[in-house]
Amino acid sequence: MKQAEVDPKINRTAFADGPRLLADIGATHARFALQTAPGEFRAVSVLKCDDFPDIVAMLRSYLSAHGDITLNHAALAVANPVSGDQVRMTNRDWEFSTDEVRRALGLHTLLVVNDFTALAMSLPGLKPADLMQVGGGTPASNSVIGVLGPGTGLGVSGVIPTVDGFVTLGSEGGHTNFAPADEREYSILQYAWQTWSHVSTERLISGPGMEIIYRAIAKRNGRQVRDLTNQEIMSGALTDKDPLCLEVLECFCAMLGGASANLAVTLGAFGGVFIGGGIVPRLGEWFKTSPFRARFEAKGRFTSYLSEIPTYVITTPNPAFYGVATILSEHLRGRSGANTLMERVQHLQHELTPAEQRVASLVLEQPRLVLNEPIADIARLAEVSQPTVIRFCRSLGFLGLADFKLKFASSLTGAIPVRHSQVRISDSTHDLSAKVVDNTVSAILKFRDQLDVRSLDRAIALISKAKRVEFYAMGNSRVVALDGQHKFFRFRIPTSSYGDSHLFGLAAGLLKPGDVVIAISNSGKLPDLLDAVDTARAAGADVIAITASNSPLAKKATVCLAVDHSEDSTTFLSMISRILQLLLIDILSVGISLDAQNAELVLERKGEGIESETRRLLISHLDS
């Protein structure tokens, strides 16, 4: 197809760093768009993959019509499993490196995701006008959703709701074994077995699969027919009312109903099962009368279970754009500092009341001020009432100013959604670097949300008045103990660190009331460490444990500062838990430096000849 004319509105983008390139690349066609604002896709074009030798040539062809546009970010959905930097397409002879394509196009960011992962991510945002319901059933709120899409292949995925959004499944469920439901389907399977020893669901429930079904049923019915394409079969059934083509189409839809039911019971998809891809939407209203829904519910003892699950056909054009745009937006918010909440305020500003628009202008012009000032000052600076500030927050979907500030602070600092990505052997250095950093940051954010402030207050109070502090730690936790010893010396607190299990018990026996032991252990189960803690407590000393909250060490301690990030230290080298332990040492250090009793002590020692510069160097988190 020819590319659309250049839209002058592309230059008026809501994104601070320019429009974003989006693409949905299948085995036959590739669809492109420039996203200029949330939900706005311009310059939509469809290109034939056969017209290009590789993916870079196709991308450059699309971008050649937009030479005046500066692009920084792009995301591609491809009909292929995606793992690591190297992508090898299943249904096309194309192979490419994501990073090489990014450099070739001069992009800052290029994401490549599975096309059905992108389609699945679009589902929560689809509206009733974007769908055609087939049969009964009502979607349950906050429930799992399934999605299938027969096209050149068969895409399968799912969407799982979480506390902070949705997680999509990177599934290759189209390659499960095909399961016939009656004698006719078994004969089709036998026909396919003559060519392939393994017949997957995708082999039959797809565009090429419809052509196999046509040949198999023709042979079964004793018909001599010429080979037809899937488009010709659909036209023969719906337009010409050809009996053989109609039988093929009915058989195809019944098979799709069975596969959809299998996905529904596998996922528990009470949020519904959605049908996308290039074939079913072209069947239009006829699909409602097809055997699809009857086969979907034909599950024996589970018929009533499936009758409650709704099924839909996705009728909106290019739904994958919505999903891939969401994935790119989340990625930029986490990694590049792009502020989607600021963009949201900017995008929705014209829909607010005049008074709320003044609050929005203040947010856009002075975001840090809004984040730090109380509601009275925000209202005064925006020249509105305090209730107007609250209404502004609620117009954006927040409960109030506190809820808005919490999300706004995360977006300003580029907080990353809490997710863990397993590093794979095939990962490039670029991928493994990003995953290690992201996994650590994700764990830190989760750790921040679970901090027990009361326990921290108690620990700071104990250390601030301690006559002596001793660190007990072994192995990977030893470096954390040494870090704490170094920091606490700077506060002029007598501090020692022991990393030998034999010395734990000897040192603990010399402690007195007013002394504090800080015992650090991932597992909290080391026998020698537990014995030393018992000795310290018997001597009248207090024990602060940095360990797992339900461990034996936690139960013996005066105060437990919990680190519940699970790492199998018997098999793997602990990494993230060590970072969390170091963070607790930093938090304690900052807390001690702010403690009034310690401040008085520092001032007294300053009078004894300690230079004022020493005090300024105590901790870097403090204001100068």
C-alpha positions in Angstrom: 0.0 0.0 0.0 1.1 3.6 -0.5 2.2 5.6 2.4 -0.1 8.2 3.8 0.5 11.9 3.1 2.7 13.6 5.6 0.5 15.0 8.4 1.6 18.5 9.5 0.3 17.8 13.0 3.2 15.4 13.5 5.4 18.4 14.2 3.1 19.4 17.1 3.9 16.5 19.4 3.0 16.3 23.1 6.2 14.5 23.9 9.1 16.7 24.9 11.6 14.6 23.0 9.6 14.4 19.7 7.3 11.8 18.1 7.9 8.1 18.6 8.1 5.5 15.9 5.9 2.4 16.3 5.6 -0.7 14.2 3.8 -4.0 14.0 5.8 -6.3 11.8 4.2 -9.5 10.7 5.3 -12.1 8.3 3.4 -10.6 5.4 2.8 -6.9 6.2 4.3 -4.3 8.4 2.3 -1.4 9.9 4.0 1.8 10.9 2.9 5.0 12.8 4.3 8.0 14.5 2.9 8.5 18.0 2.6 12.2 18.8 0.7 12.0 22.1 -0.9 9.2 24.2 -3.4 7.4 22.0 -2.6 9.5 18.9 -1.1 7.7 15.9 -0.3 9.6 12.7 1.2 8.8 9.3 -0.1 5.2 9.5 1.3 3.2 6.6 1.2 -0.5 5.6 4.2 -1.9 3.7 4.7 -5.4 2.2 7.6 -7.2 3.8 8.4 -9.0 0.5 9.3 -5.6 -1.0 12.4 -5.3 1.2 15.5 -7.3 1.7 15.7 -6.7 5.5 14.1 -4.8 8.3 16.5 -1.8 8.2 15.6 -1.1 4.5 11.9 -1.3 5.3 12.3 1.1 8.3 14.3 3.6 6.2 11.7 3.4 3.5 9.0 4.5 5.9 11.1 7.2 7.5 12.1 8.6 4.1 8.7 10.3 3.9 9.4 12.0 7.2 12.9 13.4 6.8 12.1 16.6 8.7 11.2 14.6 11.9 13.8 14.0 14.6 13.2 10.6 16.1 14.8 9.5 19.4 12.6 6.5 20.4 11.0 3.6 18.7 9.4 0.2 19.5 8.7 -2.7 17.1 6.4 -5.6 17.6 7.5 -8.6 15.6 5.8 -11.9 14.9 8.5 -13.8 16.6 9.7 -14.8 20.1 12.1 -12.2 21.4 15.0 -13.1 23.7 18.1 -11.0 23.9 19.6 -8.7 21.3 19.5 -11.1 18.3 16.1 -11.6 16.6 15.6 -14.3 14.0 12.1 -14.2 12.6 10.2 -17.5 12.3 8.1 -16.8 9.2 10.5 -14.6 7.3 14.2 -15.0 6.4 15.1 -12.0 8.4 17.7 -11.8 11.2 18.9 -8.7 13.0 20.5 -7.2 16.1 18.4 -4.8 18.0 21.3 -2.6 18.9 22.7 -2.6 15.3 19.3 -1.5 14.0 19.1 1.2 16.7 22.6 2.5 15.7 21.7 2.4 12.0 18.7 4.6 12.5 20.4 6.9 14.9 17.9 6.2 17.7 18.4 6.6 21.5 16.0 3.8 22.3 14.8 0.8 20.3 12.6 -1.8 21.8 11.7 -5.1 20.1 8.9 -7.1 21.6 6.7 -10.1 20.5 3.7 -8.9 18.6 1.2 -10.7 20.8 2.8 -9.3 23.9 2.1 -5.9 22.4 -1.4 -6.9 21.5 -2.0 -8.3 25.0 -0.8 -5.0 26.5 -3.4 -3.1 24.4 -6.4 -5.1 25.8 -7.0 -3.3 29.1 -7.3 0.0 27.3 -9.7 -1.1 24.5 -13.3 0.3 24.6 -16.6 -1.5 23.7 -16.5 0.3 20.3 -13.2 -1.5 19.6 -14.7 -5.0 20.1 -17.4 -7.3 18.9 -18.7 -9.7 21.5 -19.5 -13.3 20.4 -21.9 -15.2 22.6 -22.6 -14.5 26.3 -20.6 -14.0 29.4 -19.6 -11.0 31.4 -15.9 -10.1 32.2 -14.9 -10.2 35.8 -13.0 -7.2 37.0 -9.3 -7.5 37.9 -9.1 -10.9 36.2 -6.8 -12.6 33.8 -7.4 -12.1 30.0 -6.5 -14.4 27.2 -5.8 -13.5 23.6 -5.3 -15.5 20.3 -4.8 -14.3 16.8 -4.7 -16.5 13.7 -2.9 -14.8 10.8 0.2 -16.1 9.0 0.8 -17.9 12.3 -1.2 -18.2 15.6 -0.3 -15.8 18.3 -1.2 -16.6 21.9 -0.7 -14.5 25.0 -2.4 -13.4 28.2 -2.6 -10.4 30.5 -2.3 -10.7 34.3 -3.5 -7.8 36.5 -1.1 -6.7 39.3 -1.2 -4.0 42.0 0.5 -1.5 39.7 -0.7 -2.4 36.2 -0.6 -5.5 34.0 2.0 -8.2 33.2 1.8 -9.8 29.7 2.8 -13.4 29.0 5.5 -13.9 26.3 3.9 -17.1 25.1 4.4 -19.3 22.1 1.2 -21.2 22.8 0.5 -21.5 19.1 3.0 -24.3 18.9 1.2 -26.7 21.3 0.0 -29.9 19.7 -3.3 -29.7 17.8 -6.1 -31.6 19.5 -9.0 -32.8 17.3 -12.5 -32.7 18.7 -14.3 -35.0 16.2 -13.8 -37.5 13.4 -13.5 -34.8 10.7 -10.8 -32.9 12.6 -9.0 -36.2 13.2 -9.0 -36.8 9.5 -7.5 -33.4 8.9 -4.8 -34.2 11.5 -4.1 -37.4 9.7 -3.8 -35.5 6.4 -1.3 -33.1 8.0 0.7 -36.0 9.5 1.5 -37.1 6.0 3.8 -34.0 5.8 4.7 -33.2 9.4 5.4 -35.5 12.3 4.5 -32.7 14.7 1.3 -30.8 13.9 1.0 -27.7 16.1 -2.2 -25.8 16.6 -0.7 -23.0 14.5 -0.2 -25.4 11.6 -4.0 -25.6 11.2 -5.5 -22.5 12.9 -3.8 -19.9 10.7 -4.0 -18.5 7.2 -1.9 -21.3 5.7 -3.7 -23.8 8.0 -7.1 -22.9 6.5 -5.6 -23.9 3.1 -4.5 -27.3 4.6 -8.0 -27.8 6.0 -9.5 -27.0 2.5 -7.3 -29.7 0.9 -7.9 -32.2 3.6 -11.7 -31.9 3.6 -11.8 -31.9 -0.2 -9.9 -35.2 -0.1 -12.2 -36.6 2.6 -15.3 -35.6 0.5 -13.8 -37.1 -2.6 -13.6 -33.7 -4.4 -11.1 -32.8 -7.0 -10.4 -29.1 -6.5 -7.7 -26.6 -7.3 -5.6 -25.1 -4.4 -7.1 -21.9 -3.1 -5.6 -19.2 -0.8 -7.2 -18.5 2.5 -8.5 -15.2 1.1 -10.2 -17.1 -1.8 -11.6 -19.7 0.6 -13.2 -16.9 2.7 -14.5 -15.2 -0.4 -15.9 -18.5 -1.7 -17.7 -19.1 1.6 -19.1 -15.6 2.4 -19.7 -14.2 -1.1 -20.2 -17.3 -3.4 -21.7 -19.5 -0.7 -19.6 -22.4 -2.0 -20.5 -25.5 0.2 -16.9 -26.8 0.5 -15.6 -23.3 1.4 -18.4 -22.9 3.9 -17.5 -26.3 5.5 -13.8 -25.3 5.7 -14.7 -21.9 7.3 -17.0 -23.6 9.8 -14.4 -26.2 10.7 -11.7 -23.5 11.1 -13.9 -21.5 13.5 -14.8 -24.6 15.5 -11.1 -25.4 15.9 -10.5 -21.8 17.0 -13.3 -22.1 19.6 -11.6 -25.2 21.0 -8.2 -23.6 21.2 -9.7 -20.5 22.8 -11.5 -22.7 25.4 -8.2 -24.5 26.2 -6.5 -21.1 26.7 -9.4 -19.9 28.9 -9.3 -22.9 31.3 -5.5 -22.9 31.3 -5.2 -19.2 32.4 -8.5 -18.9 34.3 -9.3 -16.1 31.9 -12.5 -14.7 33.5 -11.6 -11.3 32.1 -12.4 -12.7 28.7 -10.8 -14.2 25.6 -10.0 -11.8 22.8 -9.5 -12.8 19.2 -7.2 -10.7 17.0 -4.9 -11.4 14.1 -5.6 -10.9 10.4 -8.3 -13.5 9.6 -11.2 -13.4 12.0 -11.9 -9.6 11.9 -12.4 -10.0 8.1 -15.2 -12.5 8.8 -17.4 -9.7 10.3 -20.9 -10.5 11.6 -20.8 -14.0 10.1 -18.3 -15.1 12.9 -21.1 -14.6 15.4 -23.1 -17.4 13.7 -20.2 -19.7 13.2 -19.5 -22.8 15.4 -16.9 -20.8 17.4 -18.9 -20.1 20.5 -20.6 -23.5 20.6 -17.3 -25.2 20.5 -15.9 -22.8 23.1 -18.5 -23.9 25.6 -18.4 -27.6 24.6 -16.2 -28.6 27.5 -18.2 -31.4 29.3 -18.2 -30.8 33.0 -16.7 -27.3 32.4 -19.4 -26.0 30.1 -20.9 -23.8 32.8 -17.4 -22.6 33.7 -16.8 -21.4 30.1 -20.3 -20.0 29.5 -19.4 -17.3 32.1 -16.3 -16.2 30.1 -17.0 -13.7 27.4 -15.3 -13.8 24.0 -14.6 -10.9 21.8 -13.2 -10.1 18.3 -10.9 -7.1 18.3 -12.3 -4.8 15.5 -10.2 -1.7 16.0 -7.5 -1.2 13.4 -3.9 -1.6 14.5 -4.5 -2.5 18.1 -0.9 -3.5 18.6 0.1 0.2 18.4 -1.6 0.8 21.7 0.2 -2.0 23.4 3.7 -1.3 21.9 3.2 2.4 22.8 2.4 1.5 26.4 5.5 -0.8 26.6 7.7 2.0 25.2 6.2 4.6 27.5 6.9 2.4 30.6 10.5 1.8 29.4 11.2 5.5 28.9 9.7 6.4 32.2 12.0 4.0 33.9 15.2 4.4 31.9 15.3 7.7 30.1 13.6 9.9 32.6 10.7 10.7 30.3 7.9 11.9 32.5 4.6 10.3 31.5 2.6 12.0 34.3 3.9 15.4 33.1 2.8 14.4 29.6 -0.6 13.4 30.9 -1.1 16.8 32.6 -0.1 18.5 29.5 -2.3 16.3 27.3 -5.4 16.7 29.5 -4.9 20.4 30.4 -7.5 21.6 27.9 -10.2 19.3 29.4 -9.8 20.9 32.9 -11.8 23.8 34.3 -10.1 27.2 34.0 -9.2 27.1 37.7 -7.8 23.6 37.5 -5.8 24.7 34.4 -4.0 27.2 36.6 -2.9 24.4 38.9 -1.8 22.4 35.8 0.3 25.3 34.6 2.0 25.5 38.0 2.7 21.8 37.9 4.2 22.0 34.4 6.2 25.2 35.1 7.4 24.4 38.6 7.1 20.7 39.2 9.6 20.6 42.1 7.8 23.4 43.9 4.5 21.5 43.7 6.1 18.4 44.9 7.6 20.1 48.0 5.1 22.7 49.1 1.9 22.2 51.2 -1.5 22.6 49.7 -2.0 26.1 51.0 1.1 27.4 49.2 0.2 25.5 46.0 -3.2 27.1 46.0 -1.8 30.6 46.7 0.8 30.3 43.9 -1.8 29.1 41.4 -4.3 31.7 42.6 -7.0 29.1 43.3 -8.7 27.7 46.4 -7.4 24.6 48.2 -10.5 22.5 47.1 -9.6 23.3 43.5 -6.2 21.8 44.0 -7.9 18.6 45.3 -10.3 18.6 42.3 -7.3 18.9 39.9 -5.8 15.8 41.4 -9.0 13.9 41.2 -9.6 15.0 37.6 -6.3 13.1 36.8 -7.6 10.0 38.6 -5.9 10.4 42.0 -7.4 10.2 45.4 -6.1 13.6 46.5 -2.9 15.7 46.7 -0.9 13.1 48.7 -1.7 10.4 46.2 -0.8 12.7 43.3 2.5 13.8 44.9 3.5 10.1 45.5 3.1 9.2 41.8 4.5 12.6 40.7 7.7 12.1 42.7 8.2 8.7 41.1 7.7 10.1 37.6 10.1 13.0 38.2 12.8 10.6 39.4 12.1 8.1 36.7 11.1 5.3 39.0 11.0 1.8 37.4 8.1 -0.5 37.8 9.0 -3.4 40.2 9.9 -6.2 37.8 12.5 -8.9 37.7 14.1 -10.0 34.4 16.1 -13.2 34.4 19.5 -12.8 32.7 19.9 -15.4 30.0 23.0 -17.0 28.5 22.1 -15.5 25.1 21.9 -12.0 26.4 24.3 -9.4 25.0 26.3 -7.2 27.3 23.8 -4.4 26.6 20.9 -6.6 27.8 22.6 -8.1 30.8 23.8 -4.7 32.0 20.3 -3.3 31.7 18.8 -6.3 33.5 21.3 -6.2 36.4 20.7 -2.5 36.9 16.9 -2.8 36.6 16.6 -5.8 38.9 18.6 -4.0 41.6 16.6 -0.7 41.2 13.4 -2.7 41.3 14.4 -4.5 44.5 15.4 -1.2 46.1 12.0 0.4 45.3 10.2 -2.6 46.7 12.5 -2.5 49.8 11.7 1.2 50.2 8.0 0.5 50.3 8.4 -2.2 53.0 10.8 -0.4 55.4 9.7 -0.5 59.0 10.3 3.0 60.2 9.7 2.3 63.9 12.4 -0.4 63.9 14.8 2.1 62.2 14.0 4.7 64.9 14.7 2.2 67.7 18.0 1.1 66.0 19.2 4.7 65.6 18.4 5.5 69.2 20.3 2.5 70.4 23.4 3.3 68.3 23.3 7.0 69.1 23.7 6.4 72.8 25.9 3.2 72.5 29.2 3.1 74.4 30.5 0.6 71.9 29.2 -0.9 68.6 30.4 -4.3 67.3 29.6 -5.8 63.9 29.4 -9.5 63.5 29.2 -10.8 59.9 30.6 -13.5 57.7 31.0 -14.1 53.9 29.2 -11.7 51.6 27.9 -9.7 54.6 31.4 -9.0 55.8 31.8 -6.1 53.4 28.7 -4.5 54.8 30.0 -4.8 58.3 33.3 -3.1 57.3 31.3 -0.3 55.6 29.4 0.2 58.8 32.5 0.2 61.0 34.1 2.8 58.7 31.0 5.1 58.9 30.4 4.8 62.6 34.1 5.7 63.3 33.3 9.0 61.7 30.8 9.7 64.4 33.5 9.0 67.0 31.7 5.8 68.2 34.1 3.1 69.3 33.5 0.4 66.7 34.9 -3.1 65.9 34.1 -5.6 63.2 34.5 -9.4 63.5 34.3 -11.8 60.6 35.5 -15.0 62.3 33.0 -17.3 63.9 35.3 -18.2 66.8 35.9 -14.5 67.6 32.1 -13.8 67.7 31.7 -15.7 71.0 34.9 -14.3 72.6 34.0 -10.7 71.7 30.4 -11.1 72.8 31.5 -12.3 76.2 33.3 -9.0 76.9 30.3 -6.8 76.2 28.4 -4.8 78.8 25.1 -3.0 79.2 25.0 0.0 76.8 26.9 -1.8 74.1 25.3 -2.7 70.8 26.0 -5.6 68.4 24.9 -5.3 64.7 24.7 -8.8 63.4 24.4 -9.1 59.6 23.3 -12.3 57.8 21.3 -13.2 54.7 19.9 -16.4 56.1 20.0 -15.5 59.8 20.7 -19.2 60.6 24.5 -19.4 61.2 24.8 -21.4 64.5 28.0 -19.5 65.7 26.4 -16.2 65.1 23.2 -17.2 66.9 25.3 -18.4 69.9 27.2 -15.1 70.0 24.0 -13.1 69.9 22.7 -15.2 72.9 26.0 -14.4 74.8 25.7 -10.7 74.0 22.1 -10.5 75.2 23.0 -12.3 78.4 25.8 -9.7 79.0 23.2 -7.0 78.8 24.0 -5.7 75.3 21.4 -4.9 72.7 21.4 -6.6 69.3 20.4 -5.1 66.0 19.9 -7.8 63.3 20.1 -7.0 59.6 18.6 -10.2 58.2 15.4 -11.9 57.0 12.4 -11.0 59.1 11.4 -14.6 60.0 14.8 -15.9 60.6 16.1 -17.3 64.0 18.5 -14.3 64.2 15.6 -11.8 63.8 13.7 -13.5 66.7 16.8 -13.2 69.1 17.5 -9.6 68.3 16.4 -6.5 70.2 15.6 -4.8 66.9 15.3 -6.5 63.4 15.9 -4.4 60.3 14.4 -6.8 57.7 15.9 -7.6 54.3 13.6 -10.1 52.8 15.0 -10.2 49.3 15.4 -13.9 48.6 18.7 -15.1 47.1 19.9 -18.7 47.2 23.4 -18.1 48.5 24.2 -21.8 48.5 24.0 -21.8 44.7 24.4 -18.2 43.6 26.6 -15.3 44.8 24.4 -12.9 46.7 24.3 -9.5 45.1 21.1 -7.5 45.6 20.7 -8.4 49.3 24.2 -7.0 49.9 23.1 -3.7 48.3 20.0 -3.6 50.5 22.1 -4.2 53.6 24.4 -1.4 52.6 21.4 0.9 52.2 20.3 0.1 55.8 23.8 1.1 57.0 23.4 4.4 55.0 20.0 5.0 56.5 21.3 4.4 60.0 24.3 6.7 59.4 22.0 9.5 58.2 19.7 9.0 61.1 22.5 9.1 63.6 23.9 12.3 62.1 20.5 13.9 62.6 20.0 12.6 66.1 19.9 15.5 68.6 22.0 13.7 71.2 24.7 13.0 68.6 24.6 16.6 67.3 25.2 17.9 70.8 28.1 15.4 71.2 29.6 16.7 67.9 29.3 20.3 69.0 31.0 19.5 72.3 33.9 17.8 70.5 34.1 20.7 68.1 34.8 22.8 71.1 37.5 20.4 72.1 39.4 21.3 68.9 37.7 19.2 66.2 37.6 21.3 63.0 34.1 22.3 61.7 35.1 20.7 58.4 35.0 17.3 60.1 31.3 17.8 60.9 30.5 18.7 57.3 32.2 15.5 56.1 30.2 13.2 58.4 27.5 12.3 55.9 26.9 13.3 52.3 23.1 13.2 52.4 22.9 16.2 54.7 22.6 19.8 53.6 25.8 21.7 53.8 
